[in-house]
Amino acid sequence: QVQLVESGGGLVQAGGSLRLSCAASGSIFRLYAMAWYRQAPGKQRDLVAGISSGGSTNYADSVQGRFIISRDNDKNTVYLQMNSLKPEDTAVYYCAADVSLIRYWGKGTLVTVSS
C-alpha cells in the first residue's frame, strides 16, 4: 500500500505561481513512476505531467512551458511547479503513483486561479 499526500494548493491570481508537493510512503519511492492529474468541476480527470523513475518527463500540451514536474527521491516527494497560471488551470490536482502495475491516488489539493 502506497500513501500519497498532496499539499501546496490554494488561491492565486492569474499570472502567479504555486508549487504543489506530493509526499509518498514506501522505501522504494525511487522506483515509482509519478504523475500529476487534475480535474475541473464537471470534467474528467486529465494528465498534467508525469515523471518516470529515471527522471524522464512528459507534459500535457496545455501546460508545456509553464509547469515543471520534478522529484526528490531522498525526500520521497514529487513536485509540480506551476507558473503563469491561468483561470483554466483551476482544478483539484491529484498525485498518482504507479507501483508494480497498481495505480495509487492521493486525495487531491484544490488550486483556484482568479482572473
C-alpha positions in Angstrom: 0.0 0.0 0.0 1.4 3.4 -1.0 0.0 6.5 0.6 0.2 9.9 -1.2 -0.4 13.3 0.5 -0.6 16.4 -1.6 -0.1 19.9 -0.4 0.5 23.4 -1.7 -2.8 24.2 -3.3 -4.6 27.5 -2.8 -5.9 30.7 -4.3 -3.7 32.6 -6.7 -4.2 35.4 -9.2 -3.7 34.8 -12.9 -0.1 35.0 -13.9 1.0 33.8 -10.4 2.8 30.7 -9.4 2.3 27.8 -7.0 4.3 24.7 -6.1 2.5 21.5 -5.3 4.1 18.7 -3.3 3.2 15.1 -3.0 4.8 13.0 -0.2 4.8 9.3 -0.8 5.2 6.4 1.6 7.4 3.4 0.9 11.0 2.5 0.8 11.3 2.2 -2.9 10.0 5.5 -4.0 12.8 5.9 -6.5 11.2 3.0 -8.5 7.8 4.7 -8.7 6.6 6.4 -11.8 4.8 9.5 -10.6 2.3 11.9 -12.2 0.0 14.8 -11.5 -3.5 14.8 -12.8 -6.2 17.5 -12.5 -10.0 17.5 -12.5 -12.0 20.6 -13.1 -15.7 20.7 -12.0 -17.8 18.7 -14.4 -14.9 17.5 -16.3 -12.8 14.3 -16.5 -9.5 13.8 -14.7 -6.7 14.5 -17.1 -2.9 14.0 -17.0 -1.0 17.2 -16.4 2.6 15.9 -16.1 4.5 12.7 -15.4 8.0 11.7 -14.4 9.5 8.2 -14.7 11.7 6.5 -12.2 14.6 7.5 -14.4 13.6 11.2 -14.5 12.0 11.4 -17.9 9.2 13.8 -18.0 6.1 14.4 -20.1 3.5 17.2 -20.1 0.1 18.0 -21.4 0.1 20.5 -24.2 -1.9 22.9 -22.2 0.9 23.2 -19.5 4.0 22.7 -21.6 6.4 25.5 -20.9 4.6 26.7 -17.8 4.7 23.7 -15.4 7.7 21.7 -14.3 7.5 18.3 -12.6 10.4 17.1 -10.5 11.2 14.5 -7.9 13.4 14.2 -4.8 14.0 10.6 -4.1 15.7 11.3 -0.8 12.5 13.0 0.4 10.1 10.6 -1.2 8.4 13.7 -2.8 7.3 14.8 -6.2 6.7 18.4 -7.1 4.7 20.4 -9.6 6.0 24.0 -10.1 3.2 25.9 -11.8 4.0 29.2 -13.4 2.0 31.7 -15.4 -1.2 30.3 -14.0 -4.4 30.8 -15.9 -8.1 30.7 -14.7 -8.5 27.5 -16.8 -5.9 25.8 -14.6 -8.4 25.9 -11.7 -9.0 22.3 -10.6 -8.3 19.7 -8.0 -4.8 18.4 -8.5 -4.1 14.7 -7.8 -0.9 12.9 -7.3 -0.6 9.4 -8.7 2.0 6.7 -8.3 2.4 3.6 -10.5 3.8 0.7 -8.5 4.0 -2.8 -9.8 1.1 -2.3 -12.2 -1.0 -0.7 -9.5 -2.0 2.9 -9.5 -2.4 4.8 -6.3 -4.0 8.2 -5.8 -3.8 11.0 -3.3 -6.9 12.8 -2.1 -6.1 15.9 -4.1 -5.4 19.6 -3.5 -7.5 22.4 -4.8 -5.9 25.1 -7.0 -8.0 28.2 -7.8 -6.8 30.8 -10.2 -8.7 34.1 -10.2 -8.8 36.4 -13.2 
